[in-house]
């Protein structure tokens, strides 16, 4: 495929003398002619900012929506998931580092048109889109072309993101059909600044805005010993979810394992102890959150959904699969009638069961 397919004028930038300032994400890079921004996906060419990865797909997979993780959004459905290259964070534990730490190359562009992407949703038997794997904000222009086409064809649109897009980028995504997003809360202020090179307050701002604009929001914290596992940090995250996003917002506390530069940077050299994840779960529940989940621990009872009023097991999972679904068609608990915060209709495989 020719390089011209993946090389497009970027949508969000401002000219500043001989430089351009990218306003796609909160890094707001000032980029000289011939140079790249921090994420290496945007380049100043003769005074105009270009994205180098429009439709340049590095990875494609038909994933359960639970893998995002999105546990309360069209349970049991599958999303055709794509990613590209690059990231605007510096996390040394990145689990998709092969693509997130790589720069796009228009000369080797693997172009998938928005129209082709939408056709692939049907061909793979999926119910929606997901842009993920690397940071999806860097594929902004592509998402804005994909999302309306997917929605018009009856599909949903999702993002799995670090939440560091600009306010303008988030507004455009919602206007063009973003339905749901899982946002990483990587830690508290000091940890996010030290390890990710970012301001966590910008992430919280986008979470609040997305929720206010009607986007289905779920949050994930990868629990890393000595990075974000102290009680004050975890309790602070849970408290902010309750106060700023709502008690019915799912919080996934997920098991870390060493990847990328985690060993060389002296991070914990092993998987997060399950007892630590369970402590985070307890903190979330004691802070009043209705739906807290353990991630990357298949078979653990805390990966199920329970009624927040009567405790009835409503959605039984194993890993990314829904085994039993007992929420009523009116999205209520069949025992006590409590409203359950589910967006969309469940879609179960024939092997699953439902008492609806």
Buried (B, 14 or more C-beta within 10 A) or exposed (E): BEBEBBBBEBBBBEEEEEBBBBBBBBBBBBBEEEBBBBBBBBBBBEEEBBBBBBBBBBBBBBBBBBBBBBBBBBBBBBBBBBBBBBBBBBBBBBBBBBBBBBEBEBEEBBBBBBEEBBBBBEEEEBBBBBBBBBBBBBBBBBBBBBBBBBBEEEBBBBBBBBBBBBEEBBBBBBEBBBBBBBBBBBBBEEBBEEBBBBBBEBBBBBBBBBBEBEBBBBBBBBBBBEBBBBEEBBBBBBBBBBEEBEBBBBBBBBBBBBBBBBEEEEBBEEBBBBEBBBBBBBBBBEBEBBBBBBBBBEEBEBBBBBBBBEEBEBBBBEBBBBBBBBBEEEBBBBEEEBBBBBBBEBBBEEEBEBEE
